[in-house]
Amino acid sequence: MESNAFFALQHEVEDFVEGPAVDMGLGLENGSIGPMSVWDELKRRGYLRLAAPESLGGLGLSMGQYLTLLEKFSAMHGSMRMIVHVMNGIWRPVHSHASFAQVERFVKPLIQGEHIITFTLTEPNAGTGSDIKTKAYRDGNDYVLNGEKWLITFADVADYFLLFARLAGSAGSGGTLALLVDRDSPGLDIELMPASMGLSGTGHGHLRLTECRVPVVNRLGDEGEGLDVAFHGFLDPSRLGIGMTTVGLAQRALDLAIERAKTRVTFGKSLAQRATIRERLAEMATDVEAARQLCLWAARRWDEGCLLPEDASKAKLYGSEMLQRVTDRALQIFGGIGYFHGYEIERIYRDARAQRFEEGTAEVQKAVIGRALVAGGSAQEAKQDPVPVVTY
Ligand SMILES: Cc1cc2nc3c(=O)[nH]c(=O)nc-3n(C[C@H](O)[C@H](O)[C@H](O)COP(=O)(O)OP(=O)(O)OC[C@H]3O[C@@H](n4cnc5c(N)ncnc54)[C@H](O)[C@@H]3O)c2cc1C
């Protein structure tokens, strides 16, 4: 996007985040508003199609521009951040292997926010990636699926599940399938999972597939390309996105801690006048900036077409560990009252914890980075190495 238009959009987003989004977040937290009203508002404002190309109906922001906005959005309530992050990324794997007809049927409506599609990979009884156990067999013009998926974000509102399964009898990445499974498919049972620690208002689902029929025309790519769909063009930009969402939330925690330090007086002085508190704030600010610059560096590499998987993993790894440190320190500066409901820092602390799981844990990011280091090249060159490839 041309720079004047982008600056205007940036100001608009800041006004939204500091204005109407605050009440929406409070409403999600106390249950006084439903998540769909938030989806509708984000969609109406065009915030769910920022990163998609203009040719598909998006705003066509560069990765650097998108991440600059995503940092702002990430100061919002965790569930609102999640909607923006997921919807600005999920079109990539769908589009990566879509036929012309599927672009019209799935990709364009998805980008317009007319469909909600959610990424459906994690299983209760398998590692996330080439270990998946959900099985499919072909019966005429359908696949018939049996298996389970869980922890699936937006399972309560999704129209389609971008679901990964494997052909019965196959192993490893071979024989995997990517299917767009209609939520009304016969044989699909969707159970809402218990409320999570944070991210109030976001529903997560446990899916059970019993002889569930999915038309073959809903398959993206060929048989055997399922995990390519999952990871092609999705995981790396998405990990970058999560990296930047940690920056936005950590910056909010830091700002709150500074505000609190200036106003809380103990033994005749504000906390902000104490050297130990200033040192702590200085460490937090440095940590946030280091994560921000790592994400922006990786975004430049993406925009130049040379981002390696390990670059994205570094941004995600550092960001999610940084967020844990910064939110913990911010809560400490608040003192005991910050541990109580109603204080934003308490909600931030809980929301932050989810980000260590999204798009893969620290263990997985280290496996990707470590594999590239010892292979002497990029992680892509070491495809045979059975490091788990985990998303979300
Ligand atoms: C809020 C939230 C939303 C989510 N949304 C989605 C979603 O929409 N779609 C989706 O598909 N998934 C989703 N997930 C699932 C998420 O991707 C997984 O929780 C995460 O990838 C970890 O996988 P797991 O839970 O199966 O943990 P496990 O695989 O059971 O791992 C447990 C621990 O062991 C470590 N570990 C596992 N295998 C290895 C190994 N080989 N080597 C070293 N360490 C290992 C892991 O790093 C982790 O710390 C979500 C999770 C959360 C918390």
The ligand as an SDF file (V2000), in Angstrom:
LIG
                    3D

 53 58  0  0  0  0  0  0  0  0999 V2000
   -5.3820  -21.4920   22.7590 C   0  0  0  0  0  0  0  0  0  0  0  0
   -5.0010  -22.5550   21.7760 C   0  0  0  0  0  0  0  0  0  0  0  0
   -5.5330  -22.5360   20.5010 C   0  0  0  0  0  0  0  0  0  0  0  0
   -5.2150  -23.5360   19.5930 C   0  0  0  0  0  0  0  0  0  0  0  0
   -5.7950  -23.5230   18.3510 N   0  0  0  0  0  0  0  0  0  0  0  0
   -5.5290  -24.5250   17.4790 C   0  0  0  0  0  0  0  0  0  0  0  0
   -6.1950  -24.5670   16.1950 C   0  0  0  0  0  0  0  0  0  0  0  0
   -6.9990  -23.7060   15.8600 O   0  0  0  0  0  0  0  0  0  0  0  0
   -5.9110  -25.5890   15.3420 N   0  0  0  0  0  0  0  0  0  0  0  0
   -5.0310  -26.5740   15.6670 C   0  0  0  0  0  0  0  0  0  0  0  0
   -4.8140  -27.4620   14.8410 O   0  0  0  0  0  0  0  0  0  0  0  0
   -4.4070  -26.5680   16.8900 N   0  0  0  0  0  0  0  0  0  0  0  0
   -4.6420  -25.5860   17.7990 C   0  0  0  0  0  0  0  0  0  0  0  0
   -4.0260  -25.5690   19.0280 N   0  0  0  0  0  0  0  0  0  0  0  0
   -3.1190  -26.6540   19.3860 C   0  0  0  0  0  0  0  0  0  0  0  0
   -1.6340  -26.2480   19.4500 C   0  0  0  0  0  0  0  0  0  0  0  0
   -1.0910  -26.1600   18.1500 O   0  0  0  0  0  0  0  0  0  0  0  0
   -0.9180  -27.3200   20.2500 C   0  0  0  0  0  0  0  0  0  0  0  0
   -1.3970  -27.2460   21.5900 O   0  0  0  0  0  0  0  0  0  0  0  0
    0.5810  -27.1430   20.2550 C   0  0  0  0  0  0  0  0  0  0  0  0
    1.0950  -27.2020   18.9510 O   0  0  0  0  0  0  0  0  0  0  0  0
    1.2280  -28.2660   21.0790 C   0  0  0  0  0  0  0  0  0  0  0  0
    0.7680  -29.5230   20.6620 O   0  0  0  0  0  0  0  0  0  0  0  0
    0.0500  -30.4810   21.6940 P   0  0  0  0  0  0  0  0  0  0  0  0
   -0.9170  -29.6870   22.5050 O   0  0  0  0  0  0  0  0  0  0  0  0
   -0.4700  -31.6580   20.9590 O   0  0  0  0  0  0  0  0  0  0  0  0
    1.2150  -30.8730   22.7180 O   0  0  0  0  0  0  0  0  0  0  0  0
    2.0690  -32.2190   22.7310 P   0  0  0  0  0  0  0  0  0  0  0  0
    2.4350  -32.6130   21.3440 O   0  0  0  0  0  0  0  0  0  0  0  0
    1.3610  -33.1740   23.6130 O   0  0  0  0  0  0  0  0  0  0  0  0
    3.3910  -31.7100   23.4410 O   0  0  0  0  0  0  0  0  0  0  0  0
    3.4980  -31.5140   24.8620 C   0  0  0  0  0  0  0  0  0  0  0  0
    4.8590  -30.9080   25.1400 C   0  0  0  0  0  0  0  0  0  0  0  0
    5.9000  -31.7640   24.6610 O   0  0  0  0  0  0  0  0  0  0  0  0
    6.6970  -31.1170   23.6860 C   0  0  0  0  0  0  0  0  0  0  0  0
    6.9790  -32.0470   22.5870 N   0  0  0  0  0  0  0  0  0  0  0  0
    6.0830  -32.7490   21.8430 C   0  0  0  0  0  0  0  0  0  0  0  0
    6.7110  -33.4870   20.9240 N   0  0  0  0  0  0  0  0  0  0  0  0
    8.0440  -33.2410   21.0810 C   0  0  0  0  0  0  0  0  0  0  0  0
    9.2170  -33.7070   20.4220 C   0  0  0  0  0  0  0  0  0  0  0  0
    9.1490  -34.5690   19.4080 N   0  0  0  0  0  0  0  0  0  0  0  0
   10.4130  -33.2290   20.8440 N   0  0  0  0  0  0  0  0  0  0  0  0
   10.4910  -32.3620   21.8900 C   0  0  0  0  0  0  0  0  0  0  0  0
    9.4110  -31.8800   22.5480 N   0  0  0  0  0  0  0  0  0  0  0  0
    8.2010  -32.3190   22.1470 C   0  0  0  0  0  0  0  0  0  0  0  0
    5.8570  -29.9290   23.1840 C   0  0  0  0  0  0  0  0  0  0  0  0
    6.6710  -28.8690   22.7590 O   0  0  0  0  0  0  0  0  0  0  0  0
    5.0560  -29.5640   24.4320 C   0  0  0  0  0  0  0  0  0  0  0  0
    5.7870  -28.7040   25.2410 O   0  0  0  0  0  0  0  0  0  0  0  0
   -4.3200  -24.5750   19.9560 C   0  0  0  0  0  0  0  0  0  0  0  0
   -3.7760  -24.5730   21.2460 C   0  0  0  0  0  0  0  0  0  0  0  0
   -4.1080  -23.5840   22.1510 C   0  0  0  0  0  0  0  0  0  0  0  0
   -3.5150  -23.6250   23.5360 C   0  0  0  0  0  0  0  0  0  0  0  0
  1  2  1  0
  2  3  1  0
  2 52  2  0
  3  4  2  0
  4  5  1  0
  4 50  1  0
  5  6  2  0
  6  7  1  0
  6 13  1  0
  7  8  2  0
  7  9  1  0
  9 10  1  0
 10 11  2  0
 10 12  1  0
 12 13  2  0
 13 14  1  0
 14 15  1  0
 14 50  1  0
 15 16  1  0
 16 17  1  0
 16 18  1  0
 18 19  1  0
 18 20  1  0
 20 21  1  0
 20 22  1  0
 22 23  1  0
 23 24  1  0
 24 25  2  0
 24 26  1  0
 24 27  1  0
 27 28  1  0
 28 29  2  0
 28 30  1  0
 28 31  1  0
 31 32  1  0
 32 33  1  0
 33 34  1  0
 33 48  1  0
 34 35  1  0
 35 36  1  0
 35 46  1  0
 36 37  1  0
 36 45  1  0
 37 38  2  0
 38 39  1  0
 39 40  1  0
 39 45  2  0
 40 41  1  0
 40 42  2  0
 42 43  1  0
 43 44  2  0
 44 45  1  0
 46 47  1  0
 46 48  1  0
 48 49  1  0
 50 51  2  0
 51 52  1  0
 52 53  1  0
M  END
$$$$
